[in-house]
């Protein structure tokens, strides 16, 4: 029996819910789940988007723009973290005494409505592994519910409302958001030095992951990651390890690099369960696939069923997502925003058959850029050429006196370009046949890639 929280009582006693920012990638799957459970929903958003179209297709009434009248009839108003407390719908709800709830608290309440919640956590790889597990379970007719941090091509969405008691949930450590959830099974991929503006020390960060894992009954952990292993110590739960070392419960053997990704034997002890031939580049994806394999295997999916599903997996949205080939160069986009992720993505690209790897990077938050400046420079040095944007501050003010110029002056072939149309022109001017261009960052740098795709499709090129 899962421990109930205050928000659970609210969810159990309301029928009509209004969702502010309902078209957001994080809100859309929650709307789909609530709709499947019989709640009467309305929502509002400022922008048309694919998730919003999906919401409307469910018959949910959506208002374009925010105004006080939109919450008429609502018994609960839900908002995403991006919504200001001055939003007229939040202000009106508080004025009328209607309860309000931030998205992560709603997600937590939803996890307590399922008997078998799989919480995927870790500094890197959460979206990929949540997507992999979801794809395996869907293709093996286990009908999971899922909430994913990126779009899964199989369902063309960030989530799905299934009919079983299994829920797969990406679980983010930022500001301890994942502590709102109630997992039964946890998957800990790794622990790295990110979000230290919040956690302050690595000890605090490990302690946070430990709290999350302690909420579950079973944990799958990267047995090759010292910090991840340390987070599981002293906890009263069953732990299964995965990794490259044969000492792990599940491990990879006989790895061979292919054109699109690695192939390897999946081993459990002395037994070979199958040979996997991945269609996603990067050595790190061996670990991601192993973790998903281990979870699905213990849920009763056959090795053949897991193999078939994983070999059809071509990545989640913004995770080394190929956007097309134009005039002989390949364009891809990736969410990499931490030096470890950038290094993994660029190294994966270098191992593929391209003449040059061109990185287009948008640094995300001043604190991270300042703290990890030398690591960013080292990771970006893997590329043959780098195009940088100014730092996207997001929620921060630049009290750190850090600028993209501080990275650029340490990189041998680097330019700084501001504005997505200008970045797109620089990419088109720079890229040659046989190159791969990868836009990278946790912000909205993907917009530059989409402009490139649009211009190249329309055969519009800038003056050279």
Secondary structure, 3 states (H helix, E strand, C coil): CCCCCHHHHHHHCCCEEEEECCCCHHHHHHHHHHHHCCCEEEEEECCCCHHHHHHHHCCCEEEECCCHHHHCCCCEEEECCCCCCCCHHHHHHHHHCCEEEEHHHHHHHHHCCCCEEEEEECCCCHHHHHHHHHHHHHHCCCCCEEEEEEEECCCCEEEECCCCCEEEEECCCHHHHHHHCCCCEEEECCCCCCCHHHHCCHHHHHHHHHHHHHCCCEEEEECCCHHHHHHHCCCCCEEEEEECCCCCCEEEEEEEECCCCEEEEEEECCEEEEEEECCCCCCHHHHHHHHHHHHHHHCCCCHHHHHHHHHCCCCECCCCEEEEEECCEEEEEECCCCHHHHHHHHHHHHCCCCCCEEEEECCECHHHHHHCHHHHHHHHCCCCEEEECCCECCCCCCCCCCCHHHHHCCCCCEEECCCHHHHHHHHHHHCCCCCEEEEECCCCCHHHHHHHHHHHHCCCCCCC
